[in-house]
Amino acid sequence: VALQSRTPEHGLGRYHPQSAAGHGRLTLLQASVKNGGITKANGVKIGRPSKMNDGMKSAVKLLREKGMGIKQIARELQIGVGTVYSVI
């Protein structure tokens, strides 16, 4: 059951019984990340997988050398304009 609290210092706040458990997991995760984490030791990468590989980089460079515009390259290869700029 969620409780509501209205105090002058904190305004309107909501408290949930699972908040303490979530905070504990968050603290452990933050400590793991700060220490290099278990993931680095195992070679695991965190985040969204990149669509950029060597073939994609060479395609960007080739299309640019042929005179194609940045936005056209991005549209053709289905990558972002910023990604095209970072390759060239």
C-alpha positions in Angstrom: 0.0 0.0 0.0 1.4 3.4 -1.0 1.5 6.1 1.7 1.4 9.8 1.0 3.3 12.3 3.0 2.9 16.1 2.9 5.6 18.0 4.7 6.8 21.6 4.3 10.4 20.6 3.6 9.7 17.8 1.0 6.4 18.8 -0.6 4.2 15.9 -1.8 6.0 12.6 -1.7 5.1 9.0 -2.2 6.6 6.1 -0.3 6.4 2.5 -1.4 7.4 -0.6 0.7 9.7 -1.8 -2.1 11.6 1.4 -2.3 14.2 0.4 0.2 14.9 -2.9 -1.7 15.3 -1.0 -5.0 17.6 1.4 -3.4 19.8 -1.4 -2.1 20.1 -3.0 -5.6 20.9 0.4 -7.0 23.6 1.0 -4.5 25.2 -2.4 -5.3 25.0 -1.7 -9.1 26.6 1.7 -8.6 29.4 0.2 -6.6 30.0 -2.4 -9.2 30.1 0.1 -12.0 32.5 2.4 -10.1 34.9 -0.5 -9.5 35.1 -1.5 -13.1 32.4 -4.0 -12.6 32.1 -7.7 -13.2 31.1 -7.0 -16.7 34.6 -5.6 -17.8 36.3 -8.7 -16.3 34.1 -11.0 -18.4 34.3 -8.9 -21.5 30.6 -7.9 -21.5 29.7 -4.6 -23.0 26.9 -2.5 -21.6 24.6 -0.5 -23.8 23.0 -0.6 -27.2 24.7 -2.7 -29.8 26.4 -0.6 -32.5 25.4 -1.0 -36.1 28.8 0.4 -37.1 31.4 -2.1 -38.3 34.4 -1.9 -40.7 32.1 -2.6 -43.7 29.8 0.2 -42.7 32.7 2.6 -42.2 34.1 1.9 -45.7 30.6 2.3 -47.2 30.3 5.7 -45.6 33.7 6.8 -46.9 33.1 5.4 -50.4 29.7 7.2 -50.7 31.2 10.4 -49.5 34.1 10.2 -52.0 31.5 9.7 -54.7 30.0 13.0 -53.8 26.9 11.9 -51.8 25.6 14.3 -49.1 25.7 13.5 -45.4 21.9 13.2 -45.1 21.7 11.0 -48.1 24.4 8.7 -46.8 22.7 8.5 -43.4 19.3 7.7 -45.1 20.8 5.1 -47.4 22.7 3.2 -44.7 20.0 3.8 -42.0 22.4 5.4 -39.6 22.3 8.8 -37.9 23.8 12.0 -39.4 26.1 12.2 -36.4 27.4 8.7 -37.0 28.3 9.7 -40.6 30.2 12.7 -39.4 32.1 10.7 -36.8 33.2 8.3 -39.6 34.4 10.9 -42.0 
